[in-house]
Amino acid sequence: MHGILNLLGAAGVVSASFSIARDSNSSDPWADWNEETAFTRKNYTETPKGLINVYERCGGIGHYGPTACSQGIDAMCTFKNDYYSQCLPVADPNAPVGQKPAGPKPAKLSPLVHGKPVGFASAVTGGGDAEPVRPKDVNELSDLLQDPEPRVIILDKTFDFTTAMGTGVIDGCKPWGDLEQNCQVALGLGGDWCNREKPDAPKVQGLEFNKAGISPLWIRSHKTIIGSGDKGIIVGRSIRMMGVENIIIQNVKVTSINEQYVWGGDGLDIWGSSNVWLDHLTVSRIGRQMLVVHEGSNKNITISSIHFDGFTVFSSKCGTESSTSHYWGSKFSGQDDSITFINNYMDHFSGRAPQVGDKNESSISLTHVVNNVWEAVSSKAHAFEVLTGGVVLAEGNLIYNTSIVIDESHGVGLIYMPLGNSGDDLCTKAIGRPCTPNNLLQSGSFNASDPATLDVPEWKDNSNFPVAEAADEKLREKVKANAGFGKL
């Protein structure tokens, strides 16, 4: 298997009501890795490293959790691809990807949640009205996120994971230049990305990185995570939602994840999950994708009022006027997705803002892009990339100072983005009403609208299409003032 595998200790004692034994050697989670015992199907209770439920991830690139599978049945850690292995029942080797739900969905939102979800995730309840809990440190936060019970988790401080797992050293490559030139370099991860995608790039040895950056915080179903005021900050570690459902993350900042390294870690990762609402977040200083939605079906996802703050010191565009702009913005590449992308603010971006599609004709990444604002600082920046499999309806958006509205260098999937001064009646057959036109202000032209986008039957399989406001200066000021954390 490609990639680095590692073991963390089981989660630690966090409170009188929520406790799990923590491995005594958790200060160095790589210390006791043993390939001969990591993937055993028997003697589950003998491993000191904790147990994984059936259908959960047990290995792969960036995985630093336990690898022993147990749920009272015969299961084994099964290699799926370069990116992950999964605990599967031995009698069911072709079982679908995804965790089993943690329990029944809570009936209503917590009164601590601000507003209500709109768009495809409008039915999300997260942890419901469970009693709020405030984790006191990084260990307790990690444990609460993985609790099988519904939880409302309040973040009222900075949780800095930067050095929590120590540092690792790995070789890589430098496709764009040296770190000393403020260029991002690539860690030797990503399914052997350096050799596969950049075989001619100079190799580099001894890259030191923070292990927490590529070891995400795992979250189980039925969770609400809310930042308190401007204090809910997660530093140095991403949040991964894999095979789960019914998640709310609101008013949180995720920042500073191995910024100088491609494959240094994503910010927010939705992987084969459903009913997820991400709202009023700030994502900044990330090594790889600020937000990625991928691998399998991701149904009923709403991404709202997020500030994608792309300002960076290390860039894959180093040495150009885009040198302070992050390229790896948002990537939506699941095989059967429904995503509402609304009221978000993108600045200091150079691309993938967002990228939609996975170059697969059998995939559908259905994305409704509504009332967002883009502000580029580079004349070389582009907003959209829509690949094969991407199906994008964009309305009521304001794209400012962006010379390339859509990058067509990798091909163009299906996108419909009406322009002009009046509503577009063609949208009626897809979403039951006319569309609100988009506004390209001091930006390049857009000629890629394809009416066939509106013929995709999946539009009629969905509902909850928010009505777009007019894409004018008033919208621009409103979105910029409200997007991001610390504003609720």
HELIX and SHEET records of a PDB file:
HELIX    1   1 GLU A   35  ALA A   38  1                                   4    
HELIX    2   2 TYR A   44  GLU A   46  5                                   3    
HELIX    3   3 GLY A  119  ALA A  121  5                                   3    
HELIX    4   4 VAL A  138  LEU A  145  1                                   8    
HELIX    5   5 LEU A  179  GLN A  181  5                                   3    
HELIX    6   6 TRP A  193  GLU A  197  1                                   5    
HELIX    7   7 LYS A  211  ILE A  214  5                                   4    
HELIX    8   8 ASP A  425  CYS A  427  5                                   3    
HELIX    9   9 THR A  428  ILE A  431  1                                   4    
HELIX   10  10 PRO A  451  ASP A  455  5                                   5    
HELIX   11  11 PRO A  457  TRP A  459  5                                   3    
HELIX   12  12 GLU A  473  ASN A  482  1                                  10    
SHEET    1   A 2 LEU A  51  ILE A  52  0                                        
SHEET    2   A 2 ALA A  68  CYS A  69  1                                        
SHEET    1   B 3 ARG A  57  GLY A  59  0                                        
SHEET    2   B 3 TYR A  84  PRO A  89 -1                                        
SHEET    3   B 3 ALA A  75  ASN A  81 -1                                        
SHEET    1   C10 PRO A 132  VAL A 133  0                                        
SHEET    2   C10 ARG A 151  LEU A 155  1                                        
SHEET    3   C10 LYS A 223  GLY A 227  1                                        
SHEET    4   C10 GLU A 245  GLN A 250  1                                        
SHEET    5   C10 SER A 274  ASP A 279  1                                        
SHEET    6   C10 SER A 297  SER A 304  1                                        
SHEET    7   C10 ASP A 336  ILE A 342  1                                        
SHEET    8   C10 ILE A 364  VAL A 370  1                                        
SHEET    9   C10 GLY A 390  GLU A 395  1                                        
SHEET   10   C10 LEU A 414  TYR A 416  1                                        
SHEET    1   D 9 THR A 158  ASP A 160  0                                        
SHEET    2   D 9 ILE A 233  VAL A 235  1                                        
SHEET    3   D 9 LYS A 253  ILE A 257  1                                        
SHEET    4   D 9 THR A 282  ILE A 286  1                                        
SHEET    5   D 9 HIS A 307  ASP A 309  1                                        
SHEET    6   D 9 TYR A 345  ASP A 347  1                                        
SHEET    7   D 9 VAL A 373  GLU A 375  1                                        
SHEET    8   D 9 LEU A 398  TYR A 400  1                                        
SHEET    9   D 9 ASN A 439  LEU A 441  1                                        
SHEET    1   E 4 LYS A 203  ASN A 210  0                                        
SHEET    2   E 4 THR A 167  CYS A 173 -1                                        
SHEET    3   E 4 VAL A 185  LEU A 187 -1                                        
SHEET    4   E 4 TYR A 261  VAL A 262  1                                        
SHEET    1   F 8 LEU A 217  TRP A 218  0                                        
SHEET    2   F 8 ILE A 239  MET A 242  1                                        
SHEET    3   F 8 LEU A 268  TRP A 271  1                                        
SHEET    4   F 8 LEU A 291  HIS A 294  1                                        
SHEET    5   F 8 SER A 330  PHE A 332  1                                        
SHEET    6   F 8 GLN A 355  VAL A 356  1                                        
SHEET    7   F 8 HIS A 382  VAL A 386  1                                        
SHEET    8   F 8 ILE A 404  ILE A 406  1                                        
END                                                                             
